[in-house]
Amino acid sequence: MLGTAAAAQPGTFPRNGVYDQRPGVFAFTHATLFTDYKTKISDATLLIRDGKVVAAGPAGAVKIPAGAVVQDVRGKFIYPGFVDVYTSYGVPEIPAAPRQGRRAGPQFDSQKTGAYSWNQAIHPEVNAAEQFKINNDQATAYRALGFGAVLTQQADGIMRGTAALVSLNTNRREQEVMLLERAASGLSFDKGSSTQDYPGSLMGSIALLRQTYLDAQWNQRSPGRERNLSLQALSQQKALPAIFQVSDKLSALRADKLGDEAGQQYIIKGRGDEYQRLDDLKKTGAAFVLPLNFPDAYDVADVYDALRIPLEDLKHWELAPANAARLSQAGVPFVLTTADLKDKKKFLPNLRKAGQYGLSETAALQALTDTPARLLRAQDRIGALKPGMEANFIVCSAHLLADDNVLLDNWVQGERYQLSTVPADYRGVYSLNIGSQPEGRFLIQGKPEAPELKIVPTAGDTLRGNLTVTSDLATVVFGPKSKKKPEAGAAPAAEGSVRLSGYYTQEGRVFQGDGLLADGTPVKWRAARLEEATRAAKRDSAKVVPPPVLGNVIFPFAAYGRAAVPSQQPTLIKNATVWTSEAAGKLENTDVLLENGKITKIGKNLSLPKGGRSIDGTGKHLAPGIIDEHSHLAISGGVNEGTQAVTSEVRIGDVVDNEDVGIYRDLAGGVVAAQLLHGSANPIGGQSALVKMRWGATPEDMKIGEAPGFIKFALGENVKQSNWGELNVLRFPQTRMGTEQVFVDAFTRAKEYEQEWKAWNKLGKGKQKKGEAPRRDLELEALVEILNRQRFITCHSYVQSEINMLLNVADRLGFKVNTFTHILEGYKVADKMKAHGANASTFSDWWAYKNEVKDAIPYNAAIMTRAGLNVAINSDDAEMSRRLNQEAAKTVKYGGLTEEEALRLVTINPAKMLHLDARMGSIKEGKDADVVLWSDNPLSIYAHPEYTFVDGREMFSLAADAALRADMQKERQRLVQAMLTAKQGGAPTQAAPGKARGLWHCDTIGEEKELAK
């Protein structure tokens, strides 16, 4: 009960000296009180005792007990204390490991001592509660922003362990401020301080997470196999909220997809760009942790500097402050965090800025109190002011998002931390009584800290005066005498000023005291406020300010993005020369109808369906869209996971980058589809992604539905690290014969793995319950898929000796090599490749760029074609992919292929290699409407695509491109002018970026993703 004595010795710690444990009963009266984000009580009383809320309600409904300390907070606002779910408060920081790539020696094994995970970046056993120590400086900084509790964790690694929910009270011990010792788990794609090589790419991080989840399930089912403390800890954390840190909105989608596989709904800590893919992120069902880290304007005074700034960066500067408002309006749950702010003092100004961009006070308060408490399942303790909850609240001078709001006090667990003071607001209209003089009126206006006094003591008289108030002691001086002439016969009024001194009573809003008139007559005086000044009243009322008018979000959020993806409009292309890449050959003066994403009719004088459009193809050439069998476009976070010899568990499909402008440039070159390949850093690399150039679609929607699985293998100098420097001589293989042994060993293990699972699956349910299931190994599963013709190999290759080697290994171990890519000595072994059933995807005329290509010849493609192989020309290069038609045309000169044979090298032939020829690669009724209308013969160096259709959508045209360029220029100029205006207004600026986006190649090693962001 409220009146009972405090415990004689609360807590478990002895004290040196006498005890002074007081009940700590406080009553806050006449407040504007928010008991939660949506419940406001005017003229309310808040009663707390011993750090807990006892009661909160209207003044008459809350009984104040005897002995309570009463504070009159009339005119002030009380809100629940804020909660930040993404901090490292009170835990030691660990610096990130330096990224040295191939210039440093490898580290294959974990250096952590103990029965833990094999990978240093996986440490779910770390517990922030065991590391936590109260940090007064950090707590003071958070309290100054209104926070009363934070979730803290050591943000290091891929699986980071558990986070603790703690209060920001620094007068108590760690045990007393610990609200939840295991409140959430933490994850990311960043391996942090781990010095271990693996993972060396974003796709490697995803694969490691995927495999670790499976290993935890296996460990839980079969604890006798391995006593792994990391996996045990991960299993114990599965029921906890999980917060996943990502670098951008695309990785948010990646994280959610991974969570779906693992049966985990993540809370996603984003970057602040969620508005760019809002509809897609809403579908994830995730709650988001949003930083209020808005970018500064760029310094665009220099014309050349301004040209280096990507359009997406210019637009993000303008749109970032609206991020929270747009999530709120879309109904996406989110919380706000101070994370990512180098200067945390910017948090409150940025919060108000978010309010100016449309975030309501209710939504802001919910994101800072109720939602974080509920996400952490601590809504019974924090996030509101209800009986039994922690007495965490802030006292404000005005509404939360008001420009002149000042945080006065932050009460944490019932203890006051004074943040600042503001002068009392004396502005208003007062009645004035001075001695026996008639009652007058005066107005106090101006700024609260320096009000101006205007006095009207009698009708018609307007006097000016000064009011000085120090610690509620008031001094008023007014005069001079009215300029009105005295009436005839009346004595002139005394010259001089009236001086009044006294004090101010806050509760009654009254000034009173003693004074002297101008002639020295002593008087008593009293001034009672009748009404607030107009300006003060306006300040306290809710302000409704329309948000700024902003530019559009485009898809993708990059140069050449559009407001929406083009629709599938029925399109009739008339009277063109049609290169079918089928037995029909070239068809002159022919019409082709595209409907619902398909080629529905080919013929002459076709009719245009209702609602369709017609394109005149007279004098033009319609060809199948180009397919690039070997591309490294549109990949995020590294093209190689070259840290191990076998990384078949990694997937390019996990890291498709739909915002790579190379996609649009490929469309401008007539490319409609590509195989996105892992690099050639190891003998068995990662799984491929087959995509169409659906510019503006999500990464998942770019993928070709129901496409077969592919994987990258490699031979040659790269896999044995020939050019990696003398420090990189430890990873097996280091020789060509070692490369052969990698393949033999990997497929031998895969066969044993397959047999183990077959034996397990043959057991009855009863025996399976008593036994221990085999461990799922994603690396070996991919190889088993190859053995079973469910996944197909594309192998990087050059010299004939190694090509022969892999053919022999494949024949011995029972798998097929689907395609040898590059294959620059293919002309030497074309007969053996044909006997094996392999395809050949080559360059037109690349040679002399390294030792193993010294025997390359430009006749290679033609010779292999004449030998009966299915041959394609590929790019392996973001620039070359835009002119694959010209690369194919070289085979007419070098080898004498016909024009139609040459075009097939980049259309139907790669479609056959990718097992997609039933639906694309040629112009045939029923196939996908992936076609290009060329201005000239598609093999001519003068030809350029006028239209590129993907699934019947006009993804590129010269007219649309011209319009996009004009729109981009107009948008850039608008944003540049806005930045110049911001700079002139005193806004801080940042320099233009100095690095351009990187381009991937087969041998690109390391996390060059830093160049791409």
BELWO-V707106 format. One record per residue. N is the residue number from 0. PHI is phi in degrees with one decimal (none if undefined). BURIAL is # if it has 24 or more other C-alpha atoms within 12 Angstrom, else .. Layout:
n;phi;burial
N;PHI;BURIAL
N;PHI;BURIAL
This chain:
n;phi;burial
0;none;.
1;-62.8;.
2;-89.3;.
3;-74.1;.
4;-72.2;.
5;-69.5;.
6;-61.7;.
7;-64.8;.
8;-145.5;.
9;-68.4;.
10;81.2;.
11;-107.0;.
12;-101.5;.
13;-72.1;.
14;-122.1;.
15;-92.8;.
16;112.8;.
17;-78.4;.
18;-94.7;.
19;-137.8;.
20;-102.9;.
21;-95.5;.
22;-60.6;#
23;66.1;#
24;-98.6;#
25;-131.0;#
26;-124.1;#
27;-109.9;#
28;-112.2;#
29;57.7;#
30;-90.5;#
31;-89.4;#
32;-111.7;#
33;-106.0;#
34;-73.9;#
35;-152.4;#
36;-64.8;#
37;-119.1;.
38;-113.1;#
39;-113.4;#
40;-123.7;#
41;-84.9;#
42;46.9;#
43;-104.8;#
44;-121.8;#
45;-114.3;#
46;-118.3;#
47;-128.4;#
48;-148.4;#
49;51.1;#
50;80.5;#
51;-121.3;#
52;-77.8;#
53;-98.9;#
54;-156.3;#
55;-152.4;#
56;-179.8;#
57;-58.0;#
58;-52.0;#
59;-75.3;.
60;-94.0;.
61;-113.7;.
62;-87.2;#
63;-91.6;#
64;-74.7;.
65;-62.6;.
66;88.9;.
67;-71.8;.
68;-83.8;.
69;-100.6;.
70;-118.9;.
71;-85.9;#
72;-112.4;#
73;-53.9;#
74;81.4;#
75;-109.7;#
76;-122.1;#
77;-116.6;#
78;-122.8;#
79;-58.0;#
80;-63.2;#
81;-74.2;#
82;-129.5;#
83;-108.2;#
84;-95.3;#
85;-138.5;#
86;-137.9;#
87;-121.7;#
88;-56.6;#
89;75.5;#
90;-114.9;#
91;-66.7;.
92;-87.1;.
93;-118.9;.
94;-66.8;.
95;-67.8;.
96;-70.3;.
97;-67.3;.
98;-94.8;#
99;-113.5;.
100;56.8;#
101;-73.0;#
102;-80.3;.
103;-111.7;.
104;-70.4;.
105;-77.4;#
106;-129.3;#
107;-88.8;#
108;-109.0;.
109;-68.9;.
110;-100.9;.
111;-83.2;.
112;-81.4;.
113;123.7;.
114;-85.8;.
115;-116.5;#
116;-56.6;#
117;-70.3;#
118;-116.9;#
119;-62.9;#
120;-78.4;#
121;-107.3;#
122;-143.3;#
123;-65.9;#
124;-74.6;#
125;-66.6;#
126;-123.0;#
127;-60.9;#
128;-61.6;#
129;-79.3;#
130;-97.6;.
131;-70.1;#
132;-141.5;#
133;-56.6;#
134;-122.5;#
135;-62.5;.
136;-64.4;.
137;-65.3;#
138;-62.4;#
139;-60.3;#
140;-64.6;#
141;-69.3;#
142;-62.3;#
143;-63.0;#
144;-97.0;#
145;103.3;#
146;-85.8;#
147;-115.1;#
148;-149.2;#
149;-140.8;#
150;-93.2;#
151;-123.7;#
152;-156.8;#
153;-80.2;#
154;-81.2;#
155;-139.7;#
156;96.1;#
157;-88.8;#
158;-110.8;#
159;-102.6;#
160;91.4;#
161;-100.3;#
162;-107.6;#
163;-111.2;#
164;-95.9;#
165;-130.9;#
166;-86.7;#
167;-99.8;#
168;-77.9;#
169;-108.1;#
170;-98.0;.
171;-118.2;#
172;-87.9;.
173;-56.0;#
174;-65.2;#
175;-87.5;#
176;-96.6;#
177;-75.7;#
178;-87.4;#
179;-142.8;#
180;-78.6;#
181;-131.6;#
182;-94.9;#
183;-165.6;#
184;-111.2;#
185;-127.4;#
186;-144.8;#
187;-163.0;#
188;-98.8;#
189;-100.3;#
190;-76.7;#
191;62.8;#
192;-82.0;#
193;-61.6;#
194;-97.1;#
195;-73.0;#
196;-62.5;#
197;-85.7;#
198;-87.3;#
199;-110.2;#
200;-150.0;#
201;-63.0;#
202;-66.0;#
203;-67.2;#
204;-63.3;#
205;-64.6;#
206;-63.4;#
207;-63.3;#
208;-61.9;#
209;-60.2;#
210;-68.5;#
211;-66.5;#
212;-59.5;#
213;-65.2;#
214;-64.7;#
215;-65.0;#
216;-64.4;#
217;-63.5;#
218;-63.3;#
219;-70.6;#
220;-75.2;.
221;-127.9;.
222;-65.2;.
223;-74.9;.
224;-72.8;.
225;-155.3;.
226;-89.0;.
227;-108.5;#
228;-65.8;#
229;-68.0;#
230;-68.1;#
231;-63.7;#
232;-63.3;#
233;-63.7;#
234;-62.6;#
235;-69.0;.
236;-89.9;#
237;-60.4;#
238;-83.0;.
239;-82.5;#
240;-58.7;#
241;-120.8;#
242;-105.5;#
243;-110.8;#
244;-84.9;#
245;-128.3;#
246;-95.4;#
247;-166.5;#
248;-68.3;#
249;-70.7;#
250;-71.6;#
251;-63.6;#
252;-65.5;#
253;-64.1;#
254;-63.0;#
255;-63.6;#
256;-62.4;#
257;-63.2;#
258;-62.1;#
259;-60.8;.
260;-63.4;.
261;-90.0;#
262;71.2;.
263;-127.6;#
264;-94.4;#
265;-81.7;#
266;-91.4;#
267;-105.0;#
268;-87.5;#
269;-97.1;#
270;-107.7;#
271;103.0;#
272;-113.0;#
273;-60.9;#
274;-59.5;#
275;-73.6;#
276;-138.6;#
277;-62.6;#
278;-61.4;.
279;-70.6;#
280;-70.7;#
281;-62.6;#
282;-66.2;.
283;-69.1;#
284;75.9;#
285;-83.8;#
286;-94.1;#
287;-120.6;#
288;-101.4;#
289;-105.0;#
290;-77.8;#
291;-106.9;#
292;-104.7;#
293;-84.2;#
294;-69.8;#
295;-72.1;#
296;-62.5;#
297;-81.6;#
298;-80.6;#
299;-109.5;#
300;-62.8;.
301;-82.3;.
302;-59.9;.
303;-70.7;.
304;-61.4;.
305;-61.9;#
306;-68.0;.
307;-81.4;.
308;-84.6;#
309;-61.3;#
310;-57.1;#
311;-64.7;#
312;-71.8;#
313;-61.1;#
314;-69.8;#
315;-65.1;#
316;-56.7;#
317;-76.2;#
318;-93.8;#
319;-55.2;#
320;-64.2;#
321;-91.3;#
322;-58.1;#
323;-62.9;#
324;-61.7;#
325;-71.1;#
326;-65.9;#
327;-61.8;#
328;-66.0;.
329;-85.2;.
330;77.7;.
331;-90.4;#
332;-68.0;#
333;-155.8;#
334;-126.5;#
335;-110.1;#
336;-136.7;#
337;-83.4;#
338;-57.4;#
339;77.2;#
340;-86.4;#
341;-65.4;.
342;-112.1;.
343;-68.2;#
344;-65.5;.
345;-78.6;#
346;-60.2;#
347;-67.0;#
348;-58.8;#
349;-70.6;#
350;-63.5;#
351;-64.9;#
352;-65.1;#
353;-59.9;#
354;-64.2;#
355;-66.0;#
356;-94.4;#
357;113.5;#
358;-78.1;#
359;-73.9;#
360;-62.6;#
361;-62.0;#
362;-66.4;#
363;-63.7;#
364;-65.3;#
365;-61.3;#
366;-69.5;#
367;-101.9;#
368;-132.2;#
369;-65.6;#
370;-63.2;#
371;-61.7;#
372;-64.0;#
373;-70.0;#
374;-61.8;#
375;-92.3;#
376;58.4;#
377;-121.9;#
378;-68.6;#
379;-86.0;#
380;-122.9;#
381;-136.0;#
382;94.7;#
383;-156.5;#
384;-122.8;#
385;-128.6;#
386;-49.3;.
387;92.4;#
388;-87.0;#
389;-60.4;#
390;-82.1;#
391;-106.4;#
392;-158.3;#
393;-118.8;#
394;-110.6;#
395;-118.0;#
396;-81.4;#
397;-154.7;#
398;-56.8;#
399;-54.5;#
400;-98.3;#
401;-65.3;#
402;-60.4;#
403;-100.2;.
404;-68.1;#
405;-125.4;#
406;-77.6;#
407;-90.4;#
408;-135.4;#
409;-125.8;#
410;-95.1;#
411;-121.7;#
412;50.0;#
413;77.1;#
414;-116.0;#
415;-84.0;#
416;-124.1;#
417;-74.6;.
418;-98.8;#
419;-166.5;.
420;-126.5;.
421;-127.9;#
422;-63.0;.
423;-59.5;#
424;-90.8;#
425;-91.0;#
426;-65.1;#
427;154.3;#
428;-102.8;#
429;-121.8;#
430;-85.7;#
431;-127.2;#
432;-120.0;#
433;-121.6;#
434;54.5;.
435;-97.3;.
436;-69.6;.
437;-59.1;.
438;-63.2;.
439;-123.4;#
440;-134.4;#
441;-146.6;#
442;-118.7;#
443;-106.9;#
444;-140.2;#
445;102.0;.
446;-82.0;.
447;-55.8;#
448;-79.5;.
449;-148.0;.
450;-70.2;#
451;-105.1;#
452;-100.9;#
453;-120.3;#
454;-119.9;#
455;-123.9;#
456;-73.7;#
457;-136.7;.
458;-56.4;.
459;89.6;.
460;-97.3;.
461;-126.2;.
462;-115.0;#
463;-107.8;#
464;-154.0;#
465;-121.4;#
466;-117.8;#
467;-124.2;#
468;-125.8;#
469;-129.7;.
470;52.1;.
471;69.0;#
472;-92.8;.
473;-113.2;#
474;-130.4;#
475;-122.9;#
476;-129.0;#
477;-137.1;#
478;148.7;#
479;-78.2;.
480;-60.2;#
481;-59.1;#
482;-78.5;.
483;-66.8;.
484;-72.5;.
485;-69.2;.
486;-66.8;.
487;-56.8;.
488;86.9;.
489;-86.1;.
490;-74.9;.
491;-65.0;.
492;-69.5;.
493;-64.8;.
494;-80.6;.
495;115.6;.
496;-109.7;#
497;-86.8;#
498;-120.3;#
499;-125.1;#
500;-129.1;#
501;177.6;#
502;-142.1;#
503;-112.8;#
504;-105.1;.
505;-63.0;#
506;-64.3;.
507;-94.4;.
508;54.0;#
509;-128.6;#
510;-96.7;#
511;-158.5;#
512;161.6;#
513;-118.2;#
514;-155.6;#
515;-128.5;#
516;-72.8;#
517;-61.9;.
518;-91.0;.
519;94.0;.
520;-69.4;.
521;-74.9;.
522;-142.3;#
523;-96.1;.
524;-140.9;#
525;-151.1;#
526;-133.9;#
527;-110.8;#
528;-74.3;#
529;-94.3;.
530;-159.2;.
531;-72.4;#
532;-66.0;#
533;-57.9;.
534;-65.6;.
535;-64.9;#
536;-62.5;.
537;-64.5;.
538;-61.3;#
539;-81.0;#
540;-79.5;.
541;-67.8;.
542;-89.3;.
543;-114.6;.
544;-112.2;.
545;-63.3;.
546;-65.7;.
547;-61.5;.
548;-80.4;.
549;-117.0;.
550;-70.8;#
551;-80.8;#
552;-79.0;#
553;-117.8;#
554;-128.7;#
555;-70.9;#
556;-82.5;#
557;-163.1;#
558;-55.9;#
559;70.7;#
560;-73.1;#
561;-123.3;#
562;-67.6;.
563;-156.6;.
564;-70.4;#
565;-55.9;#
566;-85.9;.
567;-89.4;#
568;-89.0;#
569;-54.0;#
570;-132.5;#
571;-111.9;#
572;-99.4;#
573;-108.6;#
574;60.2;#
575;-101.1;#
576;-83.5;#
577;-102.5;#
578;-90.2;#
579;-79.9;#
580;57.6;#
581;-121.7;#
582;-61.1;.
583;-67.4;.
584;69.0;.
585;-93.0;#
586;-114.6;#
587;-84.6;#
588;47.6;#
589;-120.2;#
590;-101.5;#
591;-134.4;#
592;-106.2;#
593;-110.4;#
594;-143.4;#
595;50.5;.
596;81.4;#
597;-125.6;#
598;-85.4;#
599;-98.9;#
600;-147.1;#
601;-131.3;#
602;172.4;#
603;-111.5;.
604;55.8;.
605;-72.6;.
606;-89.5;.
607;-84.6;#
608;-63.7;.
609;-61.5;.
610;83.8;.
611;-94.3;.
612;-131.7;.
613;-118.6;#
614;-120.9;#
615;-78.6;#
616;-100.9;#
617;-59.0;.
618;79.0;.
619;-112.3;#
620;-124.9;#
621;-102.6;#
622;-131.4;#
623;-62.1;#
624;-64.7;#
625;-72.5;#
626;-119.3;#
627;-96.6;#
628;-70.4;#
629;-138.2;#
630;-133.4;#
631;-124.5;#
632;-68.4;#
633;55.8;#
634;-123.1;#
635;-102.4;#
636;74.4;#
637;112.1;#
638;-96.3;#
639;-120.9;#
640;-108.5;#
641;-93.7;#
642;-81.6;#
643;-134.8;#
644;-72.0;#
645;-126.3;#
646;-133.6;#
647;-69.9;#
648;-80.0;#
649;-83.0;#
650;-135.3;#
651;-60.6;#
652;-60.5;#
653;-77.1;#
654;-129.5;#
655;-64.3;#
656;-108.6;#
657;-75.3;#
658;-104.7;#
659;-67.0;#
660;-63.4;#
661;-59.0;#
662;-62.4;#
663;-65.6;#
664;-65.8;#
665;-62.3;#
666;-59.1;#
667;-67.1;#
668;-101.2;#
669;87.1;#
670;-86.1;#
671;-114.3;#
672;-155.8;#
673;-159.2;#
674;-96.5;#
675;-89.0;#
676;-104.5;#
677;-61.0;#
678;-77.3;#
679;-116.4;#
680;-81.2;#
681;-145.0;#
682;-58.0;#
683;-117.6;#
684;-94.2;#
685;-97.5;#
686;-77.6;#
687;-83.2;#
688;-126.1;#
689;-99.9;#
690;-130.8;#
691;-104.1;#
692;-81.6;#
693;-86.4;#
694;-62.8;#
695;107.0;#
696;-80.3;#
697;-73.4;#
698;-55.3;#
699;-65.9;#
700;-74.8;.
701;-72.7;#
702;-68.7;#
703;-78.9;#
704;-61.5;.
705;58.2;.
706;-74.3;#
707;-67.8;#
708;-85.4;#
709;-130.4;#
710;-149.3;#
711;-98.7;#
712;-111.8;#
713;-151.5;#
714;-125.6;#
715;98.6;#
716;-67.0;#
717;-62.6;#
718;-71.4;#
719;-98.8;#
720;57.5;#
721;-61.0;#
722;-116.2;.
723;-95.4;#
724;96.9;.
725;-71.5;.
726;-77.3;.
727;-101.0;#
728;-127.4;.
729;-104.6;.
730;-73.5;#
731;-77.8;#
732;-95.3;#
733;-117.6;#
734;-137.1;.
735;-69.2;#
736;-70.2;.
737;-66.9;#
738;-61.7;#
739;-59.7;#
740;-66.4;.
741;-58.7;#
742;-64.7;#
743;-62.3;#
744;-63.7;#
745;-62.7;#
746;-75.9;#
747;-65.1;#
748;-63.2;#
749;-63.9;#
750;-65.9;#
751;-63.7;.
752;-63.1;#
753;-63.2;#
754;-66.3;.
755;-62.4;.
756;-72.4;.
757;-62.5;.
758;-64.0;.
759;-65.7;.
760;-68.6;.
761;-79.6;.
762;-70.1;.
763;-71.8;.
764;-61.6;.
765;-64.0;.
766;-68.9;.
767;-65.6;.
768;-64.8;.
769;-84.6;.
770;-97.6;.
771;-118.2;#
772;-68.2;#
773;-62.6;#
774;-79.9;#
775;-72.4;#
776;-123.2;#
777;-66.3;#
778;-62.5;#
779;-76.5;#
780;-58.2;#
781;-63.9;#
782;-71.7;#
783;-63.1;#
784;-60.7;#
785;-65.4;#
786;-59.7;#
787;-96.0;.
788;59.3;.
789;-101.5;.
790;-141.2;#
791;-123.7;#
792;-91.8;#
793;-113.5;#
794;-112.0;#
795;-65.1;#
796;-155.4;#
797;-136.1;#
798;-92.4;#
799;-65.2;#
800;-63.6;.
801;-75.2;#
802;-62.6;#
803;-60.2;#
804;-58.4;#
805;-68.0;#
806;-61.0;#
807;-67.1;.
808;-61.6;#
809;-61.7;#
810;-66.1;.
811;-68.1;.
812;-98.7;#
813;84.4;.
814;-127.4;#
815;-115.0;#
816;-95.0;#
817;-69.4;#
818;-144.6;#
819;-96.2;#
820;-103.4;#
821;75.5;#
822;40.9;#
823;-72.7;#
824;-108.7;#
825;-60.8;#
826;-62.8;#
827;-82.0;#
828;-127.9;#
829;-59.0;#
830;-65.0;#
831;-70.0;#
832;-64.6;#
833;-64.3;#
834;-63.1;.
835;-75.8;#
836;93.5;#
837;-88.7;#
838;-93.9;#
839;-132.9;#
840;-122.1;#
841;-128.8;#
842;-86.9;#
843;-77.2;#
844;-154.5;#
845;-86.8;#
846;-162.2;.
847;70.2;.
848;-93.7;.
849;-164.7;.
850;-59.9;.
851;-76.9;#
852;-113.6;#
853;-68.2;.
854;-98.2;#
855;-69.8;#
856;-135.1;#
857;-72.8;#
858;-86.3;#
859;-55.9;#
860;-61.2;#
861;-67.1;#
862;-62.1;#
863;-65.6;#
864;-63.7;#
865;-64.8;.
866;-79.7;.
867;97.8;.
868;-82.8;#
869;-83.2;#
870;-120.1;#
871;-133.0;#
872;-105.5;#
873;-118.0;#
874;-103.3;#
875;53.5;#
876;-160.2;#
877;-64.9;#
878;-82.2;#
879;-64.2;#
880;-61.1;#
881;-80.9;#
882;-135.0;#
883;-63.0;#
884;-61.6;#
885;-73.7;#
886;-63.0;#
887;-66.3;#
888;-63.5;#
889;-62.4;#
890;-71.5;#
891;-68.3;#
892;-77.8;.
893;-95.2;.
894;127.3;#
895;74.7;.
896;-67.8;#
897;-72.6;.
898;-60.6;#
899;-67.9;#
900;-62.3;#
901;-63.8;#
902;-66.0;#
903;-63.4;#
904;-62.6;#
905;-123.3;#
906;-129.0;#
907;-72.1;#
908;-64.9;#
909;-62.7;#
910;-61.6;#
911;-64.8;#
912;-59.2;#
913;-91.8;#
914;59.4;#
915;-117.8;#
916;-69.1;#
917;-72.1;.
918;-127.3;#
919;-155.6;#
920;100.8;#
921;-152.0;#
922;-97.7;#
923;-150.8;#
924;-58.6;#
925;98.2;#
926;-83.2;#
927;-60.8;#
928;-82.1;#
929;-110.4;#
930;-135.0;#
931;-130.1;#
932;-98.9;#
933;-93.9;#
934;-73.7;#
935;-152.3;#
936;-49.8;#
937;-62.8;#
938;-92.4;#
939;-80.3;#
940;-71.1;.
941;-93.2;.
942;-78.9;#
943;-144.6;#
944;-68.2;#
945;-93.3;#
946;-141.8;#
947;-124.7;#
948;-107.6;#
949;-125.9;#
950;55.7;#
951;78.2;#
952;-97.2;#
953;-76.3;#
954;-86.8;#
955;-152.6;#
956;-153.5;#
957;-62.2;#
958;-67.1;.
959;-65.8;.
960;-64.1;#
961;-62.3;.
962;-66.4;.
963;-62.9;#
964;-63.7;.
965;-64.1;.
966;-64.6;.
967;-63.6;#
968;-63.4;.
969;-64.1;.
970;-67.2;#
971;-60.4;#
972;-63.9;.
973;-61.6;.
974;-71.6;#
975;-62.2;#
976;-64.3;.
977;-64.7;#
978;-70.3;#
979;-62.0;#
980;-64.2;.
981;-62.2;.
982;-64.1;.
983;-63.6;.
984;-82.3;.
985;97.2;.
986;-68.8;.
987;-68.0;.
988;-130.2;.
989;-127.5;.
990;-74.8;.
991;-64.3;#
992;-62.9;.
993;-100.5;.
994;-114.5;.
995;-90.7;.
996;-66.4;#
997;-79.2;#
998;-119.1;#
999;-84.8;#
1000;-136.8;#
1001;-54.2;#
1002;-103.8;#
1003;-73.2;#
1004;-119.9;#
1005;101.6;#
1006;-98.0;#
1007;-68.3;#
1008;-55.8;#
1009;-62.1;.
1010;-72.0;.
1011;-89.4;#
1012;-120.0;#
